[in-house]
Each structure stands twice: as C-alpha cells, then as structure tokens.
Amino acid sequence: MQAFLKSRFDRLAEWISAALGRPLAFLAALAIVTLWAISGPLFGYSDTWQLVINTGTTISTFLMVFLLQNTGNRTIAELQDHLHRLERQNADILALLQGQSGDMRRAA
C-alpha cells in the first residue's frame, strides 16, 4: 500500500512540477493576483478581501514545500546514481590502465 501511494505521489508531483514550471503557469498566477488587486475597490479593501489572497498564498506555499522536497529528493537520488556509475567506470578504466602498464613493463 505504501509503495502504491509513493508511486502515485511521485507521478503527481512530477506532473505538477512540470505544469507549474511553465511560463503559462506564471501568467495564470499573475492574472489571479491582478484580478484580486483590481477587485480591491469593489470590496472596499475589506479584511475578507485581504484574507482571500492570504489564505490562497498560504495554502499554495504549504503544498509547494512538499512538492519541492519531493523534487529535491528525486534529484539527489538521480545524482547519486550518476556518481556511482562514474565511480564504477573510473574503477574499470583504472583497472584497464593498470593492466596495460603491467603488460608494457613485461614487454620492456
């Protein structure tokens, strides 16, 4: 069950990260803030009017923290995999070079 939830969360986080990383997402957020600001005089800059943007940004920020943490964790895991692969390749190259230098010494 836990693996199922993790898999679903990873796919959802990847999709949200890709969607929110586009210029269109920024323009949508800018449009929302602009509409909110323009509506200020209509609502008399009331406490409720301010509460709407405060609540929206707080919830968005709260959810983005988890999304960013997931993205960071995946990035670190991928980098770690690449480093391990480079380490193995480096060891293989060193073993090959040491084998060749031993052959050269025997030939001389």
FENTA-V566983 format. One record per backbone hydrogen bond with DSSP energy under -0.5 kcal/mol. CO is the residue of the C=O (numbers start at 1). NH is the residue of the N-H. Records with the same first field share a line. If there is no record, write none. Layout:
BEGIN
CO->NH / NH
END
This chain:
BEGIN
1->5
2->6
3->7
4->8
5->9
6->10
7->11
8->12
9->13
10->14
11->15
12->16
13->17
14->18
15->19
16->20
17->21
19->22
22->25 / 26
23->27
24->28
25->29
26->30
27->31
28->32
29->33
30->34
31->35
32->36
33->37
34->38
35->39
37->40
38->41
39->43
40->45
41->44
43->46
46->50
47->51
48->52
49->53
50->54
51->55
52->56
53->57
54->58
55->59
56->60
57->61
58->62
59->63
60->64
61->65
62->66
63->67
64->68
65->69
66->70
67->71
68->72
69->73
70->74
71->75
72->76
73->77
74->78
75->79
76->80
77->81
78->82
79->83
80->84
81->85
82->86
83->87
84->88
85->89
86->90
87->91
88->92
89->93
90->94
91->95
92->96
93->97
94->98
95->99
96->100
97->101
98->102
99->103
100->104
101->105
102->106
103->107
104->108
END
